Amino acid sequence: MPASGKAVLYIDDSADDLFLFQKAAAQAAVSFALQLLDSGKEGLNYLQGAGKYSKSPLPDFILLDLKMPVPDGLSVLRWIRSQSNFSQITICIFTSSFQHEDIQETYARGANCFVTKPAAFDRLIAIATAIDQFLTSSRIAVLKELPEFRR
């Protein structure tokens, strides 16, 4: 566990997006541990402590892609928010969607924030930095100040 003792779980079916965020987090020299999972199913297995995840720490923050094969991000979000022991985990939808319906539905289902994936790598570094700042300060405002944040 890193110096901050905080863990971020990033669930996305895009290997490229996972790789780029891992590189951005490394370049930003974040203080959180980053766990990458490539499907909603793996995310649910991780959170349930199933199989190889039986000793994995619960994350403090989840980055969750919306547009994945079954279960999609919305289904994963619904499941997480139905579990009372996960109520303190911050969930940030991290997707390429700009659709108002997606934004509204994810907030209605319990997401804490909605951030669109940037096209530029330096913006990805800024997002990793903002997540790190949030985890050390618990101030959601650092995420809401991102240009990629959606209400």
N, C-alpha and C positions, 0 to 999 in steps of 0.2 A: 504494500500500500504506500502511496506517495506521502510526502510531508503533510499535505492537507488532510489526509485520511479520507478524502472524498472520492466517490466513484461515479463515472458517467457510463451509461449503457446506451449505445447507438445501434438501433435496429433499422436496417435498410436492405432491400433486396439487390441494390446496385453495388457490385464489388468496386466499381470505380469511385462511387461516392464515399464508400467506407474508407477506401485507400486515401483519397484526397483529404478527408477530414482527419484521418490519423496523421498524415503529413502536416496538415495545418496546425493540429494540436501540438505536435512535436516542435514545429517552428515557433509557435507561440510560447513554448516552454511552460505549458500549463502544469498546475500542481495536482490535478486529479488523475486517477487511474482511468483509463479508457478501455472498455470492453466492447468489441464489435461483433454484432450478430447479423447474419445474412437473410433472415426471414422472420416473419411474425411467429411462426411455429417455434423457432429457436428462442425467440424472445420469451414466449410463454414457458418453454421448458426451463430457461434460466430463472425466471421469476418464481417458478414452482419448485426450484431446487431439484429438478429431475435429472437422473443419470449423472453425467459428467459435471453437472452444475450443483451437485449436492452440497458442496462446501463454498460456493461462490458467495461473495458479499452482496447484500442488497444495494442497489444503486441509490445515490442521492438525487440523481438527475437522469431522466431518460430523454434522448433524442429519438423521435419516432417518425419514420417515413409513413406517409398516408397511403400511397399507391403501390401496394404490394399484392402478390397473389394471396389466396386464402391461407390463413387469416390476414386480412388487410389491416392497415394501421388503425382504422376506426374500431375494428373488432378487438384488437389488442388493447386499445385505450379503454373500451367498455369493460373488458375483463379486469384490467388493472384497477379501475375505479370501483369495481364491484367488490374488491378485496379490502376490508377495513385495515388490515395491517400494512397496506401500501398507501394510505391516505396522505402521508407526509412527503411522498416522492414527487418532485417537480417533474411534470411531463411537458416537453416542448415538441409540438408537431414541427417536423423539419422536412419540407416537401417542395416540389416545384410548382404546386398548385397555387393559383391566385383566385380560385373560384370562391365567391362570397359564401356560397352554401357550405363549402368545406370548412371555411373559417368559422362560420356560425355554429355548425354542427359539432366541431371538435371542442369549441368552448362550452357548448351546452352539455357535452359528455364529460367535461372535467379537465380538459387540457389547461395548463397554466399559461401557455403562450403558443403562438403560431409564427414561425419564421420561414420565409421562403429561401430555398437554396440559391445562393448567388452564383453568377457565372464567373466571377473573378476570384482567383485564389487568395488575393490579399483580403477580400471580404470574408472568406472562409476563416482565415487567421483571426480576423476581428471578431467573428462569432465565437470561435474557440476561446479567445481572450475574454469576451463578455461572459461566457459560461463560467470560466474560472473565477472571474470577479464576483459573479452571483454566488458561487459556492462559498466564497470566503466572506461575503458580506450579507447574504440572504436578502439582498435588495433586488427585487424583480425589475426595478427601474433600469438597471444596466442592460437588461435584455430588451426592454421596451424602447430604449434609445437607438437601437439598431435600425438602419433604414429598411432592413429586410423584415422587421417585425410587422405583423398584421393584426388589426383589431377586428 
